Amino acid sequence: MPPPPTGSGFQLTDDPTTPQTSATIPFRSLIPSPSHPRIKGIGHHTASSWCESRKDIPEPGWLINRLDYQNLHSVEGNEGPYKGFSTDGDPNPNIFRYGEDEGAPVHEAVKAVKVLWSKLGKRERKECRMGDVRGDERVRVWSNPELYVNPGGIRLDAPQTSPQTQALIHDILKTSLSPEGYAKALGCTWTNAFLGELVGGKGVLNEHSYNFRLFLPESPKKSGSRSGSGSESGSKLDGKEANGVADDDDALEDLDLLTRPWGWSFFGHHLCLNVVFVGKRMIVGPTFMGAEPDRIDIGPHAGTRLFTQEEIRGLDLMRGLSEENQRVAQVNVDMKEGLGEGRWNPFDERHLGGARQDNRIVPFEGLPISQMTEPQREEIWSILRAFNCYLPAKPLEARMRRLRSVQEETYFAWIGGYGLGDPYYFRIHSPMTFCEFDFHCGIFLTNTSPAKCHIHTINRLPNCEDYGKALIAQWERENAKANGIGE
């Protein structure tokens, strides 16, 4: 794969609507004109045709190539067969210990899935249903740009997707997530639709420009009749073997979703959720949530503004550190210049844990939180709670206990200034979490330097906790022990 471009490809140095902005410029000063190359013609496009129109432009073309699932097993770009996000290239899933019952709402989620399934036609079932979450690589094929690179699953804004189907998919999100988490996800979809209104591109950017996929195990009747259908089931990318029984109309009752691993993904512009259930235990991650602009100021959702907890708590924490600890935490003063090779591109900017970074190696950097005061460490836990607020109450408490258990290996890293008007990036990194917050340049808005009206957040789960891999491995060990295997 060629090296990343140096810019997004849509900058006009003499365009008065493309200023080199301060971080606090109001987003309404940055709305492009209809003739601006960032959005020209977008009103005539669907998500698919918009993506096709970007392929011949070098910069988005590079991104599209990078996100294409056919390139998932490229050895470049930290991809290839799944290994796991880590500090040293040797992820260790055995650091996790999950309780037998962590209060995951599996009964409610399974009930919502069954209602959706009962209302889908055969074509929609085939589109929606992927293979076993334990081995189907398409669980990794999520992405956050508006570019519709990898069709598959139910596309919520497709003409053939009914309002009933949209609502039933949202019921699955509602029953799987906490009320606060679902509201946050819904806010991302509203903000996306608001952006579509601002740039006149509602066919590309709307509250339903997302894909939904179910990752379900095979029926025991099917899996018992074929060899080699264990945890490697569905490991191909071509969609044939990976579909398993996706073209059948098996009743979901045969699948025992209350105890066996299964999951769903919901992804599109500025919102990507990957959820895995294993009985009354669950994992949500990796996740991506973002907003451009950062707020909605008119219409039925006026007043919506996302990520304030992460934004304000992170800045207040950094500003409150001692001067010595600020120097240790701040790994780079500038938002771009001085970052090492491979540490910036025009689409991820400073993010290291985005799409197609499942196997990335990121060493610990910054300030060990053990060097903070106790109130400052409590702020770290409050920020992590905000990053994980989509977990229902009991699974969230179980996760927070695990995160606190590795306090001595938890680091806080900062890029940029920490004045009230400065753009910045920060992350909290431990063996069990990799949370990133970043202010970005405009993709649709015209700011060419990072501004507070475009926010990205990422929550990666190192050491094979992404996609529930570590949880599934523990479940498989439990099953083997219960069946007297390997004793």
C-alpha positions as CSV (number, residue, x, y, z in Angstrom):
1,M,0.0,0.0,0.0
2,P,1.4,3.4,-0.9
3,P,2.3,5.8,2.0
4,P,-0.5,8.0,3.4
5,P,-1.1,11.4,1.7
6,T,-0.1,14.6,3.4
7,G,-3.5,16.2,3.1
8,S,-7.2,15.4,2.7
9,G,-7.1,16.5,-1.0
10,F,-9.7,19.3,-0.8
11,Q,-7.9,22.4,0.3
12,L,-8.0,25.7,-1.6
13,T,-5.3,28.0,-0.2
14,D,-6.9,31.1,-1.7
15,D,-10.5,30.1,-0.6
16,P,-11.7,32.5,2.1
17,T,-13.9,29.8,3.5
18,T,-10.8,27.6,4.2
19,P,-9.1,29.6,6.9
20,Q,-6.2,28.5,9.1
21,T,-8.4,28.6,12.1
22,S,-8.0,28.8,15.8
23,A,-9.5,25.8,17.6
24,T,-12.5,27.7,18.8
25,I,-14.0,29.1,15.6
26,P,-17.7,28.5,15.4
27,F,-18.7,25.8,13.0
28,R,-21.1,28.1,11.1
29,S,-18.0,30.0,9.9
30,L,-16.7,26.8,8.3
31,I,-19.7,25.6,6.2
32,P,-18.5,25.2,2.6
33,S,-20.3,26.7,-0.4
34,P,-22.0,24.2,-2.7
35,S,-19.3,24.6,-5.2
36,H,-16.5,23.8,-2.8
37,P,-14.6,20.7,-3.9
38,R,-15.2,19.0,-0.5
39,I,-18.9,18.7,-1.2
40,K,-19.4,19.6,-4.9
41,G,-22.3,17.5,-6.3
42,I,-23.0,15.7,-3.0
43,G,-26.7,16.5,-3.2
44,H,-27.0,14.2,-6.2
45,H,-25.3,11.3,-4.6
46,T,-26.2,8.2,-2.5
47,A,-23.6,6.8,-0.1
48,S,-22.5,4.3,-2.7
49,S,-22.2,6.7,-5.6
50,W,-20.4,9.2,-3.4
51,C,-17.8,6.6,-2.5
52,E,-17.4,5.7,-6.2
53,S,-16.9,9.4,-7.0
54,R,-14.0,9.7,-4.5
55,K,-12.0,6.7,-5.8
56,D,-10.2,8.6,-8.5
57,I,-9.1,11.4,-6.1
58,P,-5.7,10.4,-4.7
59,E,-6.3,11.2,-1.0
60,P,-9.7,9.6,-0.4
61,G,-8.7,6.9,-2.9
62,W,-5.9,6.0,-0.6
63,L,-8.3,5.7,2.3
64,I,-10.8,3.7,0.4
65,N,-8.1,1.2,-0.6
66,R,-7.0,1.0,3.0
67,L,-10.5,0.2,4.2
68,D,-11.5,-2.3,1.5
69,Y,-12.0,-5.6,3.2
70,Q,-10.2,-7.4,0.4
71,N,-7.1,-5.8,1.8
72,L,-7.8,-6.8,5.4
73,H,-5.1,-9.5,5.3
74,S,-2.5,-7.1,3.8
75,V,0.7,-7.3,5.9
76,E,1.0,-3.6,5.6
77,G,-0.8,-1.1,7.7
78,N,-0.7,-3.3,10.8
79,E,-3.3,-5.6,9.4
80,G,-3.2,-9.2,8.5
81,P,-5.0,-12.1,10.3
82,Y,-6.2,-11.0,13.7
83,K,-3.6,-11.0,16.5
84,G,-4.7,-8.2,18.7
85,F,-3.8,-4.6,19.7
86,S,-0.8,-4.6,22.1
87,T,2.3,-2.7,23.4
88,D,4.8,-5.2,22.1
89,G,3.3,-7.4,19.4
90,D,2.6,-10.2,21.8
91,P,-1.0,-9.7,23.1
92,N,-2.0,-11.7,26.2
93,P,-5.7,-12.5,26.5
94,N,-5.1,-14.5,29.7
95,I,-4.9,-11.3,31.8
96,F,-8.7,-11.1,31.8
97,R,-10.9,-12.9,34.3
98,Y,-14.6,-12.6,33.6
99,G,-17.3,-13.5,36.2
100,E,-19.8,-16.2,35.4
101,D,-22.6,-13.6,35.5
102,E,-21.8,-9.9,35.0
103,G,-25.3,-8.8,34.4
104,A,-25.3,-8.4,30.6
105,P,-28.9,-8.0,29.3
106,V,-28.7,-11.1,27.0
107,H,-32.3,-12.1,27.5
108,E,-33.6,-8.7,26.4
109,A,-31.1,-8.5,23.5
110,V,-32.0,-12.0,22.2
111,K,-35.7,-11.2,22.4
112,A,-35.1,-8.0,20.3
113,V,-33.1,-10.0,17.8
114,K,-35.8,-12.6,17.5
115,V,-38.5,-9.9,16.9
116,L,-36.4,-8.4,14.1
117,W,-35.7,-11.8,12.6
118,S,-39.4,-12.6,12.6
119,K,-40.2,-9.5,10.5
120,L,-37.4,-9.9,7.9
121,G,-37.9,-11.5,4.6
122,K,-35.5,-14.2,3.3
123,R,-33.4,-11.7,1.3
124,E,-33.0,-9.4,4.3
125,R,-32.1,-12.4,6.6
126,K,-29.4,-13.4,4.2
127,E,-28.0,-9.9,4.0
128,C,-28.1,-9.4,7.8
129,R,-26.7,-12.6,9.0
130,M,-23.0,-13.2,9.0
131,G,-21.1,-16.2,10.3
132,D,-19.9,-17.2,13.8
133,V,-18.6,-14.3,15.8
134,R,-15.7,-16.5,16.9
135,G,-14.2,-16.7,13.4
136,D,-15.9,-14.5,10.8
137,E,-13.4,-11.9,9.9
138,R,-16.1,-9.6,8.7
139,V,-16.6,-8.6,12.3
140,R,-13.4,-6.5,11.7
141,V,-14.8,-4.8,8.6
142,W,-16.2,-1.6,10.2
143,S,-15.2,1.9,9.3
144,N,-16.2,5.4,10.4
145,P,-16.0,7.6,7.2
146,E,-19.1,8.4,5.2
147,L,-17.4,6.4,2.4
148,Y,-19.6,3.3,1.8
149,V,-16.6,1.0,1.1
150,N,-17.9,-2.4,2.2
151,P,-21.6,-3.1,1.6
152,G,-23.1,-5.9,3.6
153,G,-25.7,-6.4,6.3
154,I,-28.8,-4.2,6.4
155,R,-28.2,-0.7,5.2
156,L,-30.6,1.4,7.2
157,D,-31.0,4.2,4.6
158,A,-31.5,1.9,1.7
159,P,-34.8,2.4,-0.2
160,Q,-35.8,-1.2,0.5
161,T,-35.3,-0.9,4.3
162,S,-38.6,-0.1,5.9
163,P,-39.1,2.2,8.9
164,Q,-40.2,-0.9,10.8
165,T,-36.9,-2.6,10.2
166,Q,-35.0,0.6,11.2
167,A,-36.9,0.7,14.4
168,L,-36.4,-3.0,15.2
169,I,-32.7,-2.6,14.7
170,H,-32.7,0.3,17.1
171,D,-34.5,-1.8,19.6
172,I,-31.5,-4.2,19.5
173,L,-29.2,-1.3,20.2
174,K,-31.5,0.0,23.0
175,T,-31.7,-3.4,24.8
176,S,-28.0,-4.1,24.5
177,L,-26.7,-0.7,25.6
178,S,-27.3,1.5,28.7
179,P,-29.9,4.3,28.3
180,E,-27.0,6.8,28.5
181,G,-25.1,4.9,25.9
182,Y,-28.0,4.5,23.5
183,A,-28.7,8.3,23.8
184,K,-25.0,9.0,23.0
185,A,-25.2,6.7,19.9
186,L,-28.5,8.3,18.8
187,G,-26.8,11.7,19.2
188,C,-24.1,10.7,16.8
189,T,-26.8,9.8,14.2
190,W,-28.6,13.0,14.7
191,T,-25.4,15.0,14.3
192,N,-24.6,13.2,11.2
193,A,-28.0,14.1,9.8
194,F,-27.5,17.7,10.8
195,L,-24.2,17.7,8.9
196,G,-26.1,16.4,5.9
197,E,-28.5,19.3,6.1
198,L,-25.6,21.8,6.5
199,V,-23.9,20.6,3.3
200,G,-26.9,19.6,1.3
201,G,-26.0,15.9,1.2
202,K,-28.8,14.0,3.0
203,G,-28.5,11.1,0.6
204,V,-24.9,10.5,2.0
205,L,-25.2,11.9,5.5
206,N,-28.4,11.1,7.4
207,E,-29.5,9.5,10.7
208,H,-29.8,6.1,9.0
209,S,-26.5,6.0,7.0
210,Y,-25.4,2.9,8.9
211,N,-25.0,-0.8,8.4
212,F,-26.3,-3.5,10.8
213,R,-24.9,-7.0,10.9
214,L,-25.7,-10.0,13.1
215,F,-22.9,-12.5,13.8
216,L,-24.6,-15.8,14.8
217,P,-23.4,-19.3,15.4
218,E,-24.5,-22.2,13.2
219,S,-27.3,-24.4,14.3
220,P,-26.0,-27.4,16.3
221,K,-27.7,-29.6,13.7
222,K,-25.6,-28.1,11.0
223,S,-22.3,-27.8,12.9
224,G,-22.6,-31.4,14.1
225,S,-22.8,-32.6,10.5
226,R,-19.7,-30.9,9.2
227,S,-16.1,-31.2,10.3
228,G,-13.8,-28.3,11.3
229,S,-16.7,-26.0,12.4
230,G,-15.2,-24.9,15.7
231,S,-13.8,-21.6,16.5
232,E,-12.4,-21.2,13.0
233,S,-15.9,-21.3,11.5
234,G,-16.4,-18.5,9.0
235,S,-12.8,-17.4,8.8
236,K,-12.9,-16.6,5.1
237,L,-13.5,-13.2,3.7
238,D,-15.3,-14.1,0.5
239,G,-18.7,-14.4,2.2
240,K,-19.3,-18.0,1.2
241,E,-18.0,-20.2,4.1
242,A,-18.3,-17.2,6.4
243,N,-22.1,-17.1,5.9
244,G,-22.5,-20.5,7.4
245,V,-26.3,-21.1,7.4
246,A,-27.1,-17.5,6.4
247,D,-29.1,-18.6,3.5
248,D,-31.4,-20.8,5.6
249,D,-34.4,-19.8,7.5
250,D,-33.4,-21.7,10.7
251,A,-35.4,-20.7,13.8
252,L,-33.1,-18.7,16.1
253,E,-34.3,-20.9,19.0
254,D,-32.0,-23.6,17.6
255,L,-28.9,-21.4,18.2
256,D,-29.0,-21.1,22.0
257,L,-28.0,-17.4,21.9
258,L,-28.5,-17.2,25.7
259,T,-25.3,-19.1,26.3
260,R,-23.3,-19.3,23.1
261,P,-21.2,-16.4,21.7
262,W,-22.9,-14.1,19.3
263,G,-22.8,-10.4,18.4
264,W,-23.8,-7.5,16.2
265,S,-22.1,-4.5,14.6
266,F,-23.5,-1.2,13.7
267,F,-21.3,1.2,11.8
268,G,-21.2,4.2,9.5
269,H,-20.2,7.9,9.7
270,H,-19.0,8.8,13.2
271,L,-20.5,5.8,14.9
272,C,-19.2,2.3,15.0
273,L,-20.2,-0.3,17.7
274,N,-19.1,-3.9,18.0
275,V,-21.0,-5.9,20.6
276,V,-20.5,-9.5,21.7
277,F,-22.5,-11.5,24.2
278,V,-21.5,-14.7,25.9
279,G,-24.3,-15.5,28.2
280,K,-24.6,-12.8,30.9
281,R,-21.2,-11.4,29.9
282,M,-20.6,-8.9,27.2
283,I,-18.0,-6.8,25.4
284,V,-18.5,-3.5,23.6
285,G,-15.5,-2.7,21.5
286,P,-13.8,-1.5,19.5
287,T,-15.9,1.6,19.2
288,F,-15.7,4.9,17.3
289,M,-17.9,7.9,18.1
290,G,-17.4,11.3,16.6
291,A,-19.2,14.5,15.6
292,E,-18.7,17.2,12.8
293,P,-19.9,19.7,13.8
294,D,-19.7,19.3,17.6
295,R,-23.2,20.5,18.3
296,I,-26.7,20.9,16.8
297,D,-28.0,24.5,17.2
298,I,-31.4,24.4,15.4
299,G,-34.2,22.0,14.8
300,P,-35.8,19.2,16.9
301,H,-32.5,18.1,18.4
302,A,-31.1,21.6,19.1
303,G,-28.8,21.6,22.1
304,T,-27.3,18.2,21.4
305,R,-23.6,18.3,22.1
306,L,-21.5,15.2,22.5
307,F,-18.4,14.2,24.4
308,T,-18.4,17.1,26.9
309,Q,-17.4,14.8,29.8
310,E,-14.4,13.5,27.9
311,E,-13.4,16.9,26.5
312,I,-13.7,19.0,29.7
313,R,-12.5,16.4,32.2
314,G,-9.5,15.7,30.1
315,L,-8.5,19.3,29.7
316,D,-9.1,20.1,33.4
317,L,-7.0,17.1,34.4
318,M,-4.1,18.1,32.2
319,R,-4.2,21.7,33.4
320,G,-4.3,20.6,37.0
321,L,-1.2,18.5,36.9
322,S,2.1,19.7,38.4
323,E,4.4,21.3,35.9
324,E,6.7,18.3,36.0
325,N,3.9,15.9,35.4
326,Q,2.6,18.1,32.5
327,R,6.0,17.8,30.9
328,V,6.0,14.0,31.3
329,A,2.4,13.6,30.0
330,Q,2.9,15.9,27.0
331,V,4.5,13.6,24.4
332,N,4.4,16.2,21.6
333,V,3.8,20.0,21.8
334,D,2.5,20.4,18.2
335,M,-0.5,18.6,16.9
336,K,1.4,17.4,13.8
337,E,5.0,18.5,13.5
338,G,7.3,16.3,15.5
339,L,5.2,13.2,15.6
340,G,7.1,10.1,14.6
341,E,6.7,8.2,11.3
342,G,3.3,6.5,11.0
343,R,1.9,8.6,13.8
344,W,-0.3,10.9,11.6
345,N,-2.4,10.8,8.5
346,P,-5.0,13.2,7.2
347,F,-7.9,11.0,8.1
348,D,-7.0,9.4,11.4
349,E,-4.8,12.4,12.3
350,R,-3.3,11.5,15.7
351,H,-5.5,8.4,16.3
352,L,-3.7,5.1,16.5
353,G,-6.6,2.8,17.3
354,G,-9.0,3.4,14.3
355,A,-10.3,1.1,11.7
356,R,-7.9,-1.6,10.4
357,Q,-5.6,-1.2,13.4
358,D,-6.6,-4.4,15.1
359,N,-2.9,-5.6,15.4
360,R,-1.3,-2.2,16.0
361,I,1.7,-2.1,18.4
362,V,1.6,1.1,20.6
363,P,4.0,1.2,23.5
364,F,3.0,3.0,26.7
365,E,3.8,6.7,26.6
366,G,3.2,9.7,28.9
367,L,2.6,9.9,32.6
368,P,2.0,6.8,34.8
369,I,-1.2,7.7,36.7
370,S,0.5,6.3,39.8
371,Q,2.4,9.6,39.9
372,M,-0.9,11.6,40.1
373,T,-2.7,12.6,43.2
374,E,-5.6,10.5,44.3
375,P,-8.2,13.0,43.1
376,Q,-6.5,13.2,39.8
377,R,-6.6,9.4,39.5
378,E,-10.3,9.5,40.3
379,E,-10.7,11.8,37.3
380,I,-9.0,9.2,35.1
381,W,-11.6,6.7,36.2
382,S,-14.4,9.2,35.6
383,I,-13.1,9.8,32.0
384,L,-12.9,6.0,31.4
385,R,-16.4,5.7,32.7
386,A,-17.5,8.3,30.2
387,F,-15.8,6.4,27.4
388,N,-17.5,3.2,28.4
389,C,-20.9,4.6,29.3
390,Y,-22.7,2.5,26.6
391,L,-22.2,-0.6,28.8
392,P,-25.3,-1.3,31.0
393,A,-24.8,-0.7,34.7
394,K,-23.6,-4.1,35.9
395,P,-21.2,-4.9,32.9
396,L,-19.9,-1.3,33.3
397,E,-19.1,-1.9,37.0
398,A,-17.3,-5.2,36.1
399,R,-15.3,-3.4,33.5
400,M,-14.3,-0.6,35.8
401,R,-13.1,-3.1,38.4
402,R,-10.9,-4.7,35.8
403,L,-9.5,-1.3,34.7
404,R,-8.7,-0.3,38.3
405,S,-6.9,-3.6,38.8
406,V,-4.1,-2.4,36.4
407,Q,-3.7,1.1,37.9
408,E,0.1,0.7,38.1
409,E,0.2,0.1,34.4
410,T,-2.1,2.9,33.3
411,Y,-0.7,5.9,31.4
412,F,-2.0,9.4,30.5
413,A,-0.6,10.9,27.3
414,W,-1.2,14.3,25.8
415,I,-0.5,16.0,22.4
416,G,-0.9,19.7,21.8
417,G,-1.3,22.6,24.1
418,Y,-3.5,22.8,27.1
419,G,-4.7,26.4,27.1
420,L,-8.4,27.0,27.0
421,G,-8.3,27.8,23.3
422,D,-5.9,25.1,22.2
423,P,-6.7,22.0,20.2
424,Y,-5.5,18.8,21.8
425,Y,-5.4,15.0,21.8
426,F,-5.2,12.7,24.8
427,R,-5.3,9.0,25.5
428,I,-5.5,6.7,28.5
429,H,-3.7,3.5,27.9
430,S,-3.3,0.3,30.0
431,P,-3.2,-3.4,29.3
432,M,-7.0,-3.3,29.4
433,T,-7.9,0.0,27.6
434,F,-6.8,2.4,24.9
435,C,-9.1,5.4,24.8
436,E,-8.4,8.3,22.5
437,F,-9.9,11.8,22.2
438,D,-8.9,14.1,19.3
439,F,-9.9,17.4,17.7
440,H,-9.7,17.2,13.9
441,C,-9.4,19.3,10.8
442,G,-12.5,19.5,8.8
443,I,-13.6,16.8,6.3
444,F,-16.8,18.6,5.4
445,L,-16.3,21.8,7.3
446,T,-13.5,23.9,5.9
447,N,-11.0,24.3,8.8
448,T,-7.5,23.1,7.8
449,S,-6.2,23.0,11.4
450,P,-7.7,21.0,14.3
451,A,-10.8,22.7,15.7
452,K,-13.1,21.9,18.6
453,C,-16.1,21.6,16.2
454,H,-14.8,18.2,14.9
455,I,-14.3,15.5,17.5
456,H,-13.2,11.8,17.3
457,T,-13.2,9.3,20.1
458,I,-12.0,5.7,20.0
459,N,-12.1,2.9,22.5
460,R,-9.8,0.0,21.8
461,L,-9.6,-3.1,24.0
462,P,-6.0,-4.3,24.0
463,N,-4.8,-7.9,24.5
464,C,-7.5,-9.5,22.4
465,E,-10.5,-8.0,24.2
466,D,-11.6,-6.4,21.0
467,Y,-14.5,-8.3,19.4
468,G,-14.8,-10.3,22.6
469,K,-11.9,-12.5,21.7
470,A,-10.5,-12.9,25.2
471,L,-14.0,-13.5,26.6
472,I,-14.7,-16.1,24.0
473,A,-11.4,-17.8,24.7
474,Q,-12.4,-18.1,28.4
475,W,-15.8,-19.5,27.5
476,E,-14.1,-22.1,25.3
477,R,-11.8,-23.1,28.2
478,E,-14.9,-23.3,30.5
479,N,-16.7,-25.5,28.1
480,A,-13.7,-27.8,27.6
481,K,-13.3,-28.2,31.4
482,A,-17.0,-28.9,31.8
483,N,-16.8,-31.6,29.1
484,G,-13.6,-33.1,30.6
485,I,-11.5,-32.1,27.7
486,G,-7.8,-31.3,28.3
487,E,-7.8,-32.3,32.0
